[in-house]
Structure formats: structure tokens, C-alpha cells
Amino acid sequence: MKKKRRRLGITAGLFLALVLVSVYFLLQKKAPEPVVSQVSVSPAPAEPPPFKVSREIVKKGQTLSDILSKYDFTRADIHQLTEDIQPVLNMKKIIAGHEMRLYSDVAGKVQSIEYNVDDSRYVVITPQGGYFQASIKEFSFETKISWIGATIEDNPINAVQQRNEQVQLALSMAEIFAWDIDFYTELRKGDSFRMAFEKKFLDGKFSGYGEILATEFICQDKTFQAFRFVYPDTKKADYFDAGGKSLRKEFMKSPLPYARITSRFSYSRLHPIHKVYRAHYGVDYGAPVGYPVRATADGTVTFAGWNGASGRMLRIRHKNSYETMYLHLQQILVKVGDRVSGGQDIGTVGSSGESTGPHLDYRIKQGVSYINPLSQRFSPVEPLRVEFKDAFGREVKKDLVLLNAPLFFYSILYRR
């Protein structure tokens, strides 16, 4: 029995040793390395290189040929370009100060041209299979609403500039109130104004002013307000007071913004050249040569040319038997038969004819009689259309908030 037990122990020990040895060798054996599929991956196609942009600012007297010849355009190319795009834009006369952008590929060949037409539009010109194609596009401006208010020490221009805004904003405000306020003769120290207006930005940079949305001017303790309203059907815009009366009158207060009066309407004035007393049926405005002269009302040009002692002169016929005259001009910008609008530039200040210095002699007649432009009170024209009274009233409520509320309310309350 003891021998049998001994044999079983030996057999178990041998089996256990065999198992241990097998495990040892299995652990020493390297595991097979995983098989990796070799997949050929092609690199992603490279994006075409961006166009090189060359910027040109048109210089005075420079032509399209002067610019394009620097970019390997032949005379024939330039002639074809101007002819092909003529229905869209006349590029034979480009304007000094405007920017032109030329986009060239890696080989240096121009693939596209952009030219700024004005402050809001540019033209895109591209070659298309042997000819040139052009289209007008508008700049993508970001428009922000801003506010300004000031008390006048000397004039609105300085008041605006002292608040880091530009002269054009003051001139635009003066245009709105030109029918009610003479900005040279009627302003007093202590007068004030405020307005809500649009500022335009392009690529984050200030690019100019948009519309004045609402404005208020206090002149000699009299308050004038103007609210811009766009008719939904015609999209025509105009300015009205809170009651819906148009700010435009039959005639503007002055043919020159911000010009000083050097001689008034009088039935007996010492003539500066002839040294005799005679009637002076106009108002003289002193201004530099070349200063723009505007029509004071809508009308038709009936005379444009030289008129003896009056020098270069314009005569415009208006409604209700009115007639205006503009004397001693340097340049005339309209011709007989032209229809002009109130506020339109029609000429420039000069010293033609019998004149002691650059100025404008401005006169008004009704029928056969001269009237004093400074004392005459003219009636408003074209009041708000009745069917839009309610819509206008809602706009006025929001515009009054614009004039009075902090700026952070604008985005909430202003929707047009």
C-alpha cells in the first residue's frame, strides 16, 4: 500500500513539473506581431494659392491706361475693356482719390479688377472668354446708431468737431433745417442741438454717415424738430415735424450754408462801385470763389449766362409766380430748360460782372415785385400723406426715445 501511494505521489509531481515547464516556455515565446495593412493614402489636393491684391489710388490726371499698362494690359486690352463695360460704367474717366484693386494669380495675370464707384458702390470687372464682364456691387457696411448733443459756442461745425464727429454731420443737419434756420444770421451763443444718426463701418473702420434719423435744434429759444419717415409704398424719404408738416418750405432760408451776409435788401444803398444811392433788391453773401451755390426751391432754369453788370447769372422760375436770381457766379452748372430741386448745386460763387470781391447776390421776385428773402415767411409744402399718419406717429414715439434715451436702448427700441 505504501509503495502504491509513493508511485501516485511521484506521478503527480512529474505531471505538475511538466505543466510548470510548459507554462515557462509558453511565456518565453514571443507573441506574434499584429499584421498591419499597408494602405496607400494620397495627400489632399492643395488649395489654389490666394490672389495677390494690388491697390492703386487714382491720382489727379491719371487714366485707366496709366494704371493697367503697369499690369501688362495692352492698348487693345484696355480699349476692349472700356467698350465691353460701357453699358455698366464709363471707365474712360476715372476719379482721382478712388481706389482700384487688381487681383492677380501666381503667374501675375490679372483675373479681376474692382474700382470704387462712390462711397457705397464698386464695380467688379472680370475677363470672360475673350471679353470683359462687369457688375455693380454695394459695399457691405455695418450700420450703427449714434447720438450727439451740444450747446453752441460759435457754430455747429465746431460743436460737432469738439465731440469727435466730422464736418459733414453738421452740414447734413443744416440741410434739414435750411428751410427754417439761416445758420449764419440767426444762430446765437447758447443755442443747442441733438440728433440720432447712423454711422457706417467697413471692415471695422468708420466709412461715413448714413441718415439722420431724428434731430432737434433750439434756436433763440424756439424749438425745431425733424423726424425722418420713409413712405412704405414709394420708399421716398422726407423730414416732418411731430405734427406731420414737411420741413421743406416754398424756399430755403439761404442759397449758401454758413455764409456771411455782406449787404442786405434795401431800397437805398450806397453802391460800392458807382458811389451813388440806389435800390439793392437782393442779399449779398460773402464766400470764397468756388463755394457751391444751391437752388432755394424746385423750379426751371430760364436764363443761364452773362448778363452785363450782373456777370454770370442764373434765373429760375418757381411755382406761384416766384422767380429767383443768382448773380456774379464763377461757374454755372445747369442750362436753360433744366429742372432743378431745392438744395441742388447750380453754380459756384465768383466775382464776375461789377463786383468788388467774391460774393453771391441772391434775389427773389413774386410777379413783377422784388421781395426781401430774409423777412419773407414761406409756407410748408407736401405735408405727410394722410394714410400714413398712424405709422408716422409710431415712428415719432420711437424717435423721441432716440433723442432722449441712453444709447443702449437703441437696439431694443429702434426697428425700421
ZIMOQUI-V788679 format. One record per backbone hydrogen bond with DSSP energy under -0.5 kcal/mol. CO is the residue of the C=O (numbers start at 1). NH is the residue of the N-H. E is the energy in kcal/mol with one decimal. If there is no record, write none. Layout:
co->CO nh->NH e->E
co->CO nh->NH e->E
This chain:
co->1 nh->5 e->-2.1
co->2 nh->6 e->-1.9
co->3 nh->7 e->-2.1
co->4 nh->8 e->-1.9
co->5 nh->9 e->-2.1
co->6 nh->10 e->-2.2
co->7 nh->11 e->-2.5
co->8 nh->12 e->-2.3
co->9 nh->13 e->-2.4
co->10 nh->14 e->-2.5
co->11 nh->15 e->-2.1
co->12 nh->16 e->-2.5
co->13 nh->17 e->-2.6
co->14 nh->18 e->-2.5
co->15 nh->19 e->-2.2
co->16 nh->20 e->-2.4
co->17 nh->21 e->-2.6
co->18 nh->22 e->-2.3
co->19 nh->23 e->-2.4
co->20 nh->24 e->-2.3
co->21 nh->25 e->-2.3
co->22 nh->26 e->-2.2
co->23 nh->27 e->-2.2
co->24 nh->28 e->-1.7
co->25 nh->29 e->-1.2
co->34 nh->36 e->-0.5
co->35 nh->37 e->-0.5
co->37 nh->39 e->-1.1
co->38 nh->40 e->-0.5
co->39 nh->41 e->-0.6
co->40 nh->42 e->-0.6
co->52 nh->54 e->-0.6
co->52 nh->104 e->-2.6
co->54 nh->102 e->-2.8
co->56 nh->58 e->-0.6
co->56 nh->100 e->-3.0
co->58 nh->97 e->-3.2
co->59 nh->62 e->-2.3
co->63 nh->67 e->-1.3
co->64 nh->68 e->-2.8
co->65 nh->69 e->-2.2
co->67 nh->70 e->-1.3
co->68 nh->71 e->-1.8
co->68 nh->73 e->-1.6
co->69 nh->72 e->-1.0
co->74 nh->78 e->-2.4
co->75 nh->79 e->-2.5
co->76 nh->80 e->-2.4
co->77 nh->81 e->-2.6
co->78 nh->82 e->-2.4
co->79 nh->83 e->-2.1
co->80 nh->84 e->-3.0
co->81 nh->85 e->-2.1
co->83 nh->86 e->-0.6
co->85 nh->88 e->-1.7
co->85 nh->89 e->-2.9
co->89 nh->91 e->-1.0
co->90 nh->93 e->-0.5
co->95 nh->98 e->-1.8
co->98 nh->58 e->-2.8
co->99 nh->116 e->-2.5
co->100 nh->56 e->-3.1
co->101 nh->114 e->-2.9
co->102 nh->54 e->-2.6
co->102 nh->104 e->-0.6
co->103 nh->111 e->-3.4
co->103 nh->112 e->-1.2
co->104 nh->52 e->-2.8
co->105 nh->108 e->-2.2
co->109 nh->105 e->-2.2
co->112 nh->103 e->-2.9
co->113 nh->125 e->-3.2
co->114 nh->101 e->-3.2
co->115 nh->117 e->-0.6
co->115 nh->123 e->-2.7
co->120 nh->139 e->-2.3
co->121 nh->117 e->-1.3
co->121 nh->118 e->-1.7
co->122 nh->137 e->-3.2
co->123 nh->115 e->-1.9
co->123 nh->125 e->-0.5
co->124 nh->135 e->-1.6
co->125 nh->113 e->-2.5
co->126 nh->133 e->-3.0
co->128 nh->131 e->-0.7
co->131 nh->128 e->-4.0
co->133 nh->126 e->-2.5
co->135 nh->124 e->-2.7
co->137 nh->122 e->-2.7
co->139 nh->141 e->-1.4
co->141 nh->143 e->-0.6
co->142 nh->144 e->-0.5
co->142 nh->201 e->-2.3
co->144 nh->199 e->-2.9
co->146 nh->197 e->-2.1
co->148 nh->195 e->-2.6
co->150 nh->193 e->-2.2
co->152 nh->190 e->-2.9
co->155 nh->159 e->-1.7
co->156 nh->160 e->-2.6
co->157 nh->161 e->-2.4
co->158 nh->162 e->-2.3
co->160 nh->163 e->-1.1
co->160 nh->165 e->-1.9
co->161 nh->164 e->-1.8
co->166 nh->169 e->-1.4
co->166 nh->170 e->-0.8
co->167 nh->170 e->-0.6
co->167 nh->171 e->-2.1
co->168 nh->172 e->-2.4
co->169 nh->173 e->-1.9
co->170 nh->174 e->-2.3
co->171 nh->175 e->-2.0
co->172 nh->176 e->-1.5
co->173 nh->177 e->-1.8
co->175 nh->178 e->-0.7
co->177 nh->180 e->-1.8
co->177 nh->181 e->-2.9
co->178 nh->253 e->-3.0
co->181 nh->183 e->-0.8
co->182 nh->186 e->-2.3
co->188 nh->191 e->-2.1
co->191 nh->152 e->-3.7
co->192 nh->218 e->-3.1
co->193 nh->150 e->-2.4
co->194 nh->216 e->-2.7
co->195 nh->148 e->-2.0
co->196 nh->213 e->-2.0
co->196 nh->214 e->-1.5
co->197 nh->146 e->-3.3
co->198 nh->210 e->-2.3
co->199 nh->144 e->-2.7
co->200 nh->207 e->-3.5
co->200 nh->208 e->-0.9
co->201 nh->142 e->-2.9
co->202 nh->205 e->-1.7
co->205 nh->202 e->-2.8
co->208 nh->200 e->-3.3
co->211 nh->198 e->-2.1
co->211 nh->213 e->-0.7
co->213 nh->228 e->-2.2
co->214 nh->196 e->-2.7
co->215 nh->226 e->-2.5
co->216 nh->194 e->-2.0
co->217 nh->219 e->-0.7
co->217 nh->224 e->-2.9
co->218 nh->192 e->-1.5
co->218 nh->220 e->-0.5
co->219 nh->222 e->-1.8
co->222 nh->219 e->-2.7
co->224 nh->217 e->-3.0
co->226 nh->215 e->-2.2
co->227 nh->240 e->-1.9
co->229 nh->231 e->-0.6
co->229 nh->238 e->-1.8
co->231 nh->235 e->-2.4
co->236 nh->231 e->-2.7
co->238 nh->229 e->-2.5
co->239 nh->247 e->-2.2
co->240 nh->227 e->-2.5
co->241 nh->244 e->-2.1
co->244 nh->384 e->-2.8
co->245 nh->241 e->-2.5
co->248 nh->381 e->-2.2
co->255 nh->294 e->-2.2
co->256 nh->259 e->-0.8
co->260 nh->262 e->-0.5
co->260 nh->286 e->-2.4
co->263 nh->284 e->-3.0
co->266 nh->280 e->-3.4
co->269 nh->271 e->-0.6
co->269 nh->278 e->-2.4
co->271 nh->275 e->-1.8
co->276 nh->271 e->-3.0
co->278 nh->269 e->-2.8
co->279 nh->281 e->-0.5
co->280 nh->266 e->-2.8
co->281 nh->364 e->-0.5
co->283 nh->362 e->-2.6
co->284 nh->262 e->-2.3
co->284 nh->263 e->-1.2
co->284 nh->286 e->-0.5
co->285 nh->360 e->-2.3
co->286 nh->260 e->-1.0
co->288 nh->291 e->-1.9
co->291 nh->349 e->-2.6
co->293 nh->346 e->-3.0
co->293 nh->347 e->-1.3
co->295 nh->343 e->-3.4
co->296 nh->252 e->-2.1
co->299 nh->340 e->-2.8
co->300 nh->317 e->-2.9
co->301 nh->337 e->-2.9
co->303 nh->315 e->-2.3
co->305 nh->313 e->-3.2
co->307 nh->310 e->-2.1
co->308 nh->311 e->-2.0
co->309 nh->354 e->-2.2
co->310 nh->328 e->-2.9
co->311 nh->307 e->-2.2
co->312 nh->329 e->-2.6
co->313 nh->305 e->-2.2
co->314 nh->326 e->-2.3
co->315 nh->302 e->-2.8
co->315 nh->303 e->-1.5
co->316 nh->324 e->-2.3
co->317 nh->300 e->-2.2
co->318 nh->321 e->-0.5
co->319 nh->322 e->-1.5
co->321 nh->367 e->-2.7
co->322 nh->318 e->-2.8
co->323 nh->365 e->-3.0
co->324 nh->316 e->-2.5
co->325 nh->363 e->-2.2
co->326 nh->314 e->-1.9
co->327 nh->361 e->-1.0
co->328 nh->350 e->-0.8
co->328 nh->352 e->-0.8
co->329 nh->312 e->-0.6
co->331 nh->348 e->-2.0
co->335 nh->338 e->-2.2
co->338 nh->301 e->-2.5
co->338 nh->340 e->-0.5
co->340 nh->299 e->-2.2
co->341 nh->344 e->-2.3
co->344 nh->295 e->-2.6
co->346 nh->333 e->-2.8
co->346 nh->334 e->-0.6
co->347 nh->293 e->-2.8
co->348 nh->330 e->-2.4
co->348 nh->331 e->-0.8
co->349 nh->290 e->-2.8
co->350 nh->359 e->-2.2
co->353 nh->355 e->-1.1
co->358 nh->287 e->-0.9
co->359 nh->350 e->-0.7
co->360 nh->285 e->-2.6
co->360 nh->362 e->-0.7
co->361 nh->327 e->-2.3
co->362 nh->283 e->-2.4
co->363 nh->325 e->-2.4
co->364 nh->371 e->-2.4
co->365 nh->323 e->-2.2
co->366 nh->368 e->-0.5
co->366 nh->369 e->-1.6
co->369 nh->366 e->-2.9
co->371 nh->364 e->-0.6
co->371 nh->373 e->-0.7
co->372 nh->375 e->-0.6
co->372 nh->376 e->-1.7
co->376 nh->378 e->-0.6
co->379 nh->250 e->-1.4
co->385 nh->388 e->-1.9
co->386 nh->389 e->-1.9
co->388 nh->392 e->-2.5
co->389 nh->393 e->-2.3
co->390 nh->394 e->-1.9
co->391 nh->395 e->-1.8
co->392 nh->396 e->-2.5
co->393 nh->397 e->-1.8
co->394 nh->398 e->-1.6
co->395 nh->399 e->-2.8
co->396 nh->400 e->-2.5
co->397 nh->401 e->-1.3
co->398 nh->402 e->-2.0
co->399 nh->403 e->-1.8
co->400 nh->404 e->-1.2
co->401 nh->405 e->-3.9
co->406 nh->409 e->-1.7
co->407 nh->410 e->-1.7
co->409 nh->412 e->-0.8
co->409 nh->413 e->-2.6
co->410 nh->414 e->-2.8
co->413 nh->415 e->-0.7
